[in-house]
């Protein structure tokens, strides 16, 4: 059938064929045909149609029954210009030919008038009714159908000739018409035969031949899709017959002829299949092979290579059971040979065609290689079966995977049967001759399959083939190559959770590694095997566990592996109750899925946070029994804060199992850690005594706890910018025990900032003062404290991060009043902020220059200063005459002992809350709970109101707010703490000052030393205004005065420069011109030196009567480098001024001014008149 074309016959009784053959053939094949079926099919488009031109045969030759109908058009070439000749001879010839054509079924005919080269087809010429061509058309055209056409020999118009275009258009129409009639007839016959399916005498083979004729007609017309449909319908009909078990038309199963197991499955000419079908003697095997070959032929014609391979795979796999049912009649190894041959036939047929298709469509490569690889792998699996039969391969995975164990058992148990011959595939026979030839063929097919799987992006399938190759290498004792392949393949199976396949490979891989002495790799393989315990028997799991434990100490380096799936781990809770455990512990549950106990050298749990960044909880030397195990881990580091559980490590020799709790998609487990209550603890705070003007210090208070320490080191690290710990050689410290004042000592500071701690007994307190550089006004610093210390149990560590509130709650201003032999120092104290402060005691400390002569004698002030209030303290100081001044500071210092109301309230509430927690065995939570309570509930306390009323009112308890800072506790602890806090707030809604004092009997007292700026030397002038008259002063009467100025020697600097030239000063008289007139120099520049007295005359004229204040006098220095002060003797002195005469003039307003209308208010009680309405009282002046 291959190469068959549509046949067009021609009848040339006029010898014109040689003249037009070239022109006619040059326009073939036919292009752009459109078939509009008479049936309900959609229109079909035929882009190109090959035509086979054959000479018409007038003999009536009977057509063979199985012959394919291909002739759809008959042409008659006529060349006659003479009407008489046409009438007498040509017309009869044409009629005879037409009659013969009409006798043929489904064939069209057309008369072609061939004119000479010079003939012109003009309108006039063609319009003549006497031309031969017109007579032919009139004689043979039937109805509207034009069966005549006109062409010219060697048409000068060439390919653009309208005549030739008309000719070819009519040829295409006739071929399509003939084909359509043929299809209609076959469809009708097929339909009629199909309707008789259940009638006696119906034959499937006849039905097949008839329907295949339709498929072949479609194929001739290049309608391969329609042809494929016919074959698919025939296949469906066959399976229907198969289900009905009506195979009477098939002689036998077949597959017994030589070459049936190895011939090309796509060769539909290998046997005369149609004749066998027509005679009802075709075997089932031959029929199915022929039907598939025809389907594959159509698919290849359609360039559907991928579907060809896919259908081939399906056909082969579905036909194997039928072949096995008849295996007794077949040659030995028929199934393996036939499957191998069929797969290779399809691949070899499709592979060359795929090159062009891949070039046109890049997306074609992947899918094609996928189906191609499946066929290659199917062929390669036949080698597995044959290799086991021929003893080239062992009967074990992966080679036995696709061998039916039942068949092997039956074959082994049954008696040997006489052989009916062997397979005929030469390649397989050559491969079975020797192990080398077998391995070569095995590797070649596997390599081709792997390459195709890789190109098609099917890594899993490629891994399977890699595993088969590794199995072959293992079988041949090529262990190095086997291990190399196994190691590259196994981990990919693990990623894709193919446990069963992974284990089958691992068993051989581990054995190869053991035999090669690769212990590290052997351990890894054992671990992976134990990871897939669900695919192992109990005996296998136990054996591999023992192998692991016996070899794990031979590892060269640490090997890390995940807990899962050999172990499961869960963190339960933190146990920090001091009545239960001595130090904080973490409870975890580990489930051992292995069938044997496992000794663990060390189990470590890492928690991450801020300060420190990580904390390890560990336990050493424990055994994990199969099943669940509860383990308590402890830490050498005592810290407090929220920490996230990050990782757990379990060390078994050099094997480390690890579990990460912070994997993607896993909820973080946050745990709250508290400091160990019975062990060393430390806090950093602002010291009780603050010395302003000096390097500031932080107070580090270390409580030793229940266990003595033999030594240690403390390190304070700033956790923010703007803070720098001072580097000194020594650090002041004090050891306090009980109620004593403690022992003072100095500790060494190392170059790295660590402070060397001394040995301390249990329950002692070590207090250190560490200097720092930074702002000492209102500020907050964050400092990390790390203390490493040694006890009898070993080295331990304390880590904490404290926020230090550096506050100066008081503001001090000073002013000095100089006198000849003393200074009165006024100190004003006020609040620095909005919190009231209790002043408990004050003192003025002397300096090297000044001694305090008099001060207050009150020791306990208990004076509360509120915001915007000022407390004033006055001290009398004189020059210090002591000889021992080394212990004194250069400046006078004001010392104030105080306690803020906020500290007082918080200390008392903290003591009460701590007592509440201790009563409920929850003291370990105090530090954290109290810090949150201060932040959430005490920040809004009105301390001004407390200072006034002596009562503190707390906010209402907010359970939701309180629960927010207990989120990281276990449920039991959270509920317990919530209940205690709520109960505490209910009990202490209002707290009196008495309650506060009772709950803090020894409150903390703070102190601040303020350095005061008091001048050490002054140019002190005593100014005195002396009146030179003894009588009373009268208004407007001049009074001569003497301004006497004397510079004191008491406040002069004691140096050698005192005999130098006098300094320049000037006096300034401040005159109230409403009271006085000044005659003389109001301001005068002069020179003065210590001990010198100067006098300046002036006159004063009083302007008013009464007691008038004398004008004030100041003496100031000309130079800014000289500090000057004035002691004015007449300060606040009043002088009585009398009038010269006792007469006075009064102006009284008229009487009606005081008369009031009737009914008006009385004068008494009425508001005073505005200033501009009041009567003006003139000044009283003396008479002239």
C-alpha positions, 0 to 999 in steps of 0.5 A, spaced: 500 500 500 505 504 501 506 509 495 499 508 492 496 514 489 490 517 486 490 514 479 487 518 473 487 515 466 487 518 459 485 516 452 489 518 447 487 516 440 489 522 436 496 522 438 497 528 443 499 525 449 506 526 447 505 534 446 502 535 452 505 530 457 510 535 460 505 541 461 500 536 464 506 533 469 509 540 471 503 542 474 502 536 479 501 534 484 495 537 485 494 543 490 489 546 495 483 541 494 477 541 498 472 535 500 465 537 502 463 530 504 456 528 502 455 525 509 455 529 516 463 530 516 466 536 516 470 539 510 477 536 509 482 540 506 487 536 502 494 541 501 497 536 496 495 530 492 499 526 488 496 523 481 498 517 477 497 518 470 495 511 466 493 510 459 486 508 459 484 500 458 478 498 453 479 491 455 474 489 461 479 486 466 475 484 472 478 487 479 481 483 484 477 482 490 482 485 495 484 490 490 484 497 492 480 502 488 484 508 486 481 511 480 477 517 480 477 520 473 478 518 466 480 523 461 479 523 453 484 527 449 481 529 442 484 534 437 479 535 431 478 541 427 474 539 422 466 538 423 465 533 418 470 529 421 468 530 428 461 528 426 463 522 422 468 518 426 470 522 432 463 523 436 462 515 435 469 514 438 468 519 444 461 516 445 464 509 446 469 511 451 464 515 455 459 508 455 465 504 458 467 510 463 459 510 465 460 502 466 465 503 472 463 505 479 465 511 482 469 514 476 468 521 473 470 522 466 472 529 462 473 530 455 479 535 454 479 538 447 487 539 445 488 545 440 494 547 436 499 552 439 496 558 434 489 557 436 486 563 439 481 563 444 477 569 443 470 571 444 468 571 437 472 564 436 469 561 442 462 564 440 462 560 433 456 555 434 460 551 428 466 549 432 468 542 434 469 544 441 462 547 441 459 541 438 462 536 443 460 540 449 453 540 446 453 533 445 456 530 451 455 535 457 449 533 461 445 538 464 449 543 468 455 539 469 460 541 464 464 535 462 469 538 457 475 543 457 480 546 453 487 546 453 493 548 448 499 545 446 505 549 448 501 554 451 504 561 450 501 563 456 505 558 460 503 557 467 499 563 467 494 560 462 487 561 464 485 554 460 490 550 464 487 553 470 480 551 468 483 544 466 486 543 473 480 546 477 475 541 473 480 535 474 480 536 482 473 537 482 472 530 478 477 527 483 473 529 489 467 527 486 469 520 485 472 520 491 466 522 495 461 517 491 466 512 493 466 513 500 459 514 501 458 507 498 463 504 502 460 507 508 453 505 506 456 498 505 459 498 512 453 500 516 449 495 513 454 490 514 455 492 521 447 492 522 447 485 521 453 483 526 448 479 530 445 475 525 447 468 523 453 468 518 456 475 519 463 475 519 468 480 522 474 479 517 469 481 511 467 487 515 474 488 517 476 488 509 470 492 507 472 498 513 479 497 511 477 499 504 475 506 507 481 507 511 485 506 505 481 510 500 482 516 506 490 514 506 490 515 498 487 522 499 492 523 504 487 524 509 491 520 514 487 522 520 480 519 518 484 513 516 486 512 523 479 513 525 477 507 521 483 503 524 481 505 531 474 503 530 476 496 527 480 495 534 474 497 538 470 492 534 476 487 535 476 488 542 468 487 542 469 481 539 474 479 544 469 480 549 464 476 546 469 470 545 467 470 538 473 468 535 471 463 530 473 467 524 481 467 527 484 460 526 489 460 532 493 464 536 499 464 532 506 466 533 509 460 531 512 461 524 519 463 524 521 470 525 515 472 529 519 473 535 524 478 532 521 481 525 519 488 525 512 489 528 511 496 524 512 492 517 505 491 515 507 487 508 511 482 512 506 477 510 500 477 506 495 479 511 489 482 507 489 475 504 489 471 510 484 476 513 479 475 507 480 467 507 479 467 515 485 464 516 489 469 520 491 468 527 490 473 533 497 474 533 498 476 526 491 480 526 493 484 532 500 486 529 497 488 522 492 492 525 497 496 530 502 496 524 497 500 520 495 505 526 502 506 527 503 507 519 498 513 519 501 516 526 507 516 522 504 520 516 501 525 521 508 526 524 505 524 531 511 520 533 510 521 540 503 518 540 506 512 536 511 511 541 506 511 546 501 507 543 506 502 541 508 501 549 501 500 550 500 495 545 506 491 547 504 491 555 497 489 553 498 484 548 503 480 553 498 477 557 495 474 551 502 471 549 503 468 555 497 464 555 499 461 549 507 460 551 507 453 551 506 453 543 511 458 542 519 458 542 523 459 548 523 466 551 518 468 545 515 473 550 522 477 551 524 476 544 518 479 541 518 485 547 525 487 546 524 487 538 518 490 538 520 496 542 527 497 538 523 497 532 519 502 534 525 506 537 529 505 530 523 507 526 521 514 530 528 516 532 530 518 525 524 522 524 524 526 530 530 530 528 526 534 523 521 535 528 525 537 534 528 542 529 521 545 528 519 545 535 523 545 541 518 543 545 518 536 542 524 534 544 522 532 552 516 528 551 519 524 545 525 522 549 520 520 555 516 515 551 523 513 547 526 512 554 520 508 556 521 503 550 528 503 551 527 501 559 522 496 557 527 492 552 532 493 557 528 489 562 527 483 557 535 483 558 534 482 566 529 476 565 534 473 560 540 474 564 537 471 570 534 465 565 541 464 562 545 465 569 548 472 567 544 475 573 542 473 580 535 472 582 535 478 586 533 485 586 533 489 581 534 484 576 528 480 579 523 486 580 519 485 574 520 477 574 513 473 576 515 469 582 509 465 580 512 463 573 519 462 576 516 457 581 511 453 576 517 453 571 522 450 577 516 445 579 514 442 573 517 437 569 522 439 563 518 440 556 521 439 550 524 445 547 520 448 540 526 452 538 529 458 540 528 465 539 531 468 533 533 475 535 540 475 533 542 481 538 539 477 544 542 471 542 549 474 541 548 477 548 546 471 551 553 467 549 557 470 554 557 475 560 561 480 556 557 481 550 551 481 555 554 486 559 555 490 553 548 490 551 546 491 558 550 498 559 548 500 552 541 500 553 541 503 560 545 509 557 541 510 552 535 510 557 538 514 562 540 519 556 533 520 554 530 520 561 535 526 562 533 530 556 526 529 558 527 531 565 525 525 569 530 524 574 526 519 578 526 514 572 533 516 570 535 514 578 532 507 577 536 505 571 542 508 575 541 503 580 540 497 575 547 499 573 550 499 580 547 493 581 550 490 575 557 492 577 556 489 584 554 483 581 560 483 577 564 485 584 566 491 581 565 495 588 568 501 587 564 503 581 558 500 584 559 504 590 560 511 586 554 510 583 550 508 589 552 514 593 550 519 587 543 515 586 541 514 594 541 521 596 536 523 591 531 517 593 532 520 600 530 527 598 524 524 594 521 519 600 522 513 596 524 509 602 523 501 599 527 503 593 532 507 597 533 501 602 534 496 596 540 500 594 543 501 600 543 494 603 548 493 597 552 499 597 553 498 605 556 491 603 560 494 598 563 499 603 564 495 608 568 490 604 572 496 601 573 498 608 570 505 607 568 506 615 565 513 614 561 511 608 559 505 611 556 508 617 552 513 613 549 508 609 547 504 616 544 511 618 540 511 612 538 504 612 535 505 619 532 512 617 527 507 613 526 502 619 519 502 616 521 498 610 526 493 614 524 487 618 525 487 626 531 482 625 534 487 620 533 493 624 537 490 630 543 487 626 544 494 622 543 498 629 549 493 632 553 494 626 552 502 627 554 502 635 560 497 634 563 502 628 561 509 630 567 510 634 571 508 628 569 515 625 575 520 623 571 526 624 564 528 627 558 526 622 552 530 623 545 527 622 538 529 623 534 526 629 528 524 624 526 519 623 530 514 627 528 519 633 523 524 635 524 529 640 519 534 643 521 540 648 516 539 654 517 545 659 522 549 663 522 547 671 525 552 675 521 551 682 527 551 687 523 546 691 524 541 686 530 543 682 537 546 684 538 549 678 533 551 672 532 544 668 529 543 661 524 537 660 524 534 653 521 527 651 525 523 646 522 517 642 527 512 640 524 508 634 530 503 633 529 496 636 535 497 641 537 501 646 542 507 644 548 509 649 548 517 648 555 520 650 552 527 651 545 531 649 545 538 648 539 543 647 541 550 645 536 556 646 537 563 643 536 570 645 539 576 646 543 576 652 547 571 652 545 570 645 545 562 646 544 558 652 546 550 652 542 545 657 546 539 657 546 532 660 551 526 659 552 519 659 544 516 658 541 510 655 535 511 650 531 505 651 526 503 645 520 508 645 519 514 649 524 517 654 524 523 659 530 527 660 532 533 664 537 537 662 541 543 666 545 549 664 552 551 667 549 558 665 544 562 669 540 567 665 533 570 665 529 572 659 525 569 653 529 564 649 527 560 643 529 553 642 533 552 636 537 546 636 538 539 640 544 535 639 545 528 641 552 525 641 554 518 640 561 517 639 563 521 633 556 521 631 552 527 632 544 527 631 541 534 630 534 537 630 533 544 628 526 547 631 526 553 627 525 550 620 521 553 615 514 552 617 515 550 624 512 554 629 517 557 634 517 555 641 519 560 646 521 559 653 522 563 659 528 562 663 529 565 670 536 566 674 537 560 679 535 562 686 540 558 690 546 560 685 550 566 684 546 572 682 548 579 680 545 586 679 547 592 676 544 599 678 546 606 680 550 607 686 547 609 693 551 615 693 552 619 686 558 624 686 557 629 681 563 633 678 567 626 678 567 620 674 560 616 675 560 609 677 555 603 677 554 599 683 555 591 681 552 587 687 553 580 687 549 575 691 554 569 692 548 564 694 548 557 697 554 555 694 561 558 696 566 560 690 573 559 690 574 565 685 572 568 678 571 574 673 566 579 672 565 583 666 561 589 664 560 590 657 556 596 654 550 594 650 549 601 647 553 607 644 555 613 648 557 608 654 564 606 655 566 602 661 573 605 665 579 601 664 583 602 671 588 598 675 583 597 681 576 597 683 573 598 689 569 593 693 566 591 699 564 584 702 558 584 706 555 578 711 549 579 715 549 586 718 556 588 719 559 594 715 563 589 711 570 588 709 573 593 704 578 591 699 581 593 692 580 588 686 584 587 680 582 589 673 585 585 667 587 589 660 580 586 657 576 589 662 575 583 667 575 584 674 578 578 678 573 576 684 576 573 690 573 567 694 567 568 697 563 564 702 556 562 701 550 567 702 556 573 702 554 579 698 560 582 694 559 590 692 563 593 686 563 600 684 565 600 677 567 607 673 564 609 666 564 615 662 557 617 659 552 622 661 550 622 668 544 626 667 537 623 666 539 617 662 538 609 661 544 605 660 544 597 658 549 593 660 551 586 659 554 582 666 558 576 665 560 573 671 564 566 670 566 563 677 568 556 680 565 552 685 566 545 688 562 542 682 566 546 677 565 552 673 559 556 672 557 562 669 552 568 670 549 572 664 544 578 665 543 584 661 540 590 666 537 597 664 540 602 669 536 608 670 541 614 671 537 619 675 539 626 678 532 627 682 534 634 685 536 640 682 541 645 686 542 652 685 547 656 690 548 664 691 553 667 696 553 673 700 560 676 702 561 679 709 568 682 711 569 675 715 564 670 712 560 668 707 553 666 707 551 661 702 544 660 700 542 653 697 536 652 693 533 645 692 528 643 687 525 637 684 528 635 677 522 632 674 515 630 676 516 625 682 516 628 689 522 627 693 523 626 700 529 630 703 532 626 709 538 629 711 542 635 708 549 637 710 555 642 707 562 639 706 568 643 707 573 644 702 580 646 702 578 653 702 572 654 706 570 651 713 563 650 715 562 655 721 554 654 722 549 649 719 542 646 721 542 641 727 536 637 724 538 630 723 532 627 720 528 632 715 523 628 712 521 634 708 517 632 702 519 637 696 513 637 690 515 639 683 515 646 682 517 647 690 524 650 693 527 648 699 532 653 702 538 651 706 543 657 708 550 656 711 555 660 714 562 659 711 569 662 713 576 661 710 579 654 712 585 655 717 586 648 718 593 645 716 591 638 714 587 639 708 589 633 703 583 629 705 578 635 703 576 637 696 577 643 692 570 645 692 564 646 697 559 640 696 552 640 698 550 633 700 543 631 700 540 624 702 533 623 699 528 617 697 523 619 691 516 617 693 516 612 686 522 608 689 519 608 696 512 605 693 515 601 688 520 598 693 514 596 698 510 593 693 516 589 690 517 586 697 509 585 698 509 581 691 515 577 693 512 575 699 506 573 695 510 569 690 514 566 696 508 563 699 506 560 693 513 557 691 514 562 685 519 566 687 523 565 681 519 569 677 519 575 681 524 579 677 520 578 671 513 579 674 515 585 678 519 589 672 512 587 668 508 590 673 512 596 674 511 597 666 504 595 666 501 598 672 505 602 676 507 607 671 500 611 672 501 612 679 500 619 681 505 620 686 504 627 687 497 625 690 501 620 694 505 625 697 499 629 699 494 624 702 499 618 704 495 613 700 497 610 693 491 607 689 493 602 684 490 601 677 484 595 676 487 589 674 487 587 667 487 580 666 488 581 658 494 585 659 497 581 664 496 575 660 500 578 654 507 578 658 506 571 660 505 568 653 511 564 654 510 560 660 506 553 660 499 553 661 499 551 669 504 556 671 501 561 667 494 560 670 498 560 677 501 566 676 495 570 673 491 568 679 496 570 684 497 577 681 490 578 680 489 576 688 495 581 689 491 587 686 485 585 689 488 585 696 492 592 695 487 596 691 489 602 696 496 602 700 497 607 705 504 610 707 504 606 714 503 599 710 509 602 705 513 603 711 511 596 714 513 592 708 520 596 707 523 597 714 530 598 711 528 602 705 534 604 700 537 611 702 540 615 696 545 621 696 548 626 692 554 630 692 553 637 689 559 641 688 558 648 689 561 654 686 564 659 691 569 664 689 575 663 693 578 670 692 574 677 692 575 684 691 570 686 697 569 693 698 565 696 704 561 702 701 558 707 707 554 713 705 555 718 711 550 724 712 554 730 714 548 734 718 545 732 724 538 735 724 532 732 720 532 732 713 527 737 710 524 736 703 528 740 697 533 741 702 540 739 700 544 734 704 551 734 704 554 726 704 560 723 704 561 716 700 566 712 704 569 706 700 574 701 703 577 695 700 577 689 705 584 685 706 580 678 708 578 676 701 584 678 698 588 672 694 594 670 698 600 671 693 606 675 692 602 679 687 598 683 692 603 689 692 602 690 685 599 697 682 592 697 685 586 695 680 581 700 677 574 700 680 568 704 679 562 705 684 555 706 681 549 709 685 542 707 684 538 713 685 530 713 685 529 720 682 522 720 685 525 720 691 532 723 691 536 728 687 543 727 686 548 732 686 555 730 684 558 724 681 553 718 680 558 713 677 566 714 678 572 711 676 577 710 681 583 706 683 583 702 690 588 697 693 586 692 699 586 696 706 585 703 702 579 707 704 577 712 699 572 718 700 567 721 695 563 727 696 556 728 694 549 731 695 542 728 696 536 733 695 529 729 698 523 730 694 518 727 698 517 727 705 516 720 709 521 715 710 525 714 704 530 709 702 537 711 701 540 710 694 544 703 693 551 703 692 555 698 688 562 697 687 564 694 680 571 692 677 573 695 670 577 688 668 573 682 667 579 678 670 577 681 677 572 679 681 568 684 685 563 684 691 560 690 695 558 690 702 553 696 703 553 698 710 546 703 708 543 697 705 535 698 707 537 704 711 531 709 711 531 717 712 526 721 715 524 727 711 520 732 714 516 738 710 518 745 711 511 748 712 504 744 715 499 748 711 496 744 705 491 745 700 485 740 699 481 740 693 474 737 694 469 735 689 462 738 689 457 735 694 452 732 689 457 728 687 455 724 693 448 724 693 445 718 690 438 717 686 432 714 690 432 707 690 439 706 688 445 702 692 448 705 698 455 707 697 458 702 702 459 696 698 459 699 691 465 697 687 470 703 687 471 707 681 475 706 676 482 709 676 481 715 671 474 717 675 477 717 682 479 724 685 486 727 684 489 729 690 495 733 689 502 733 692 503 736 698 508 742 697 511 747 702 509 754 701 514 759 698 
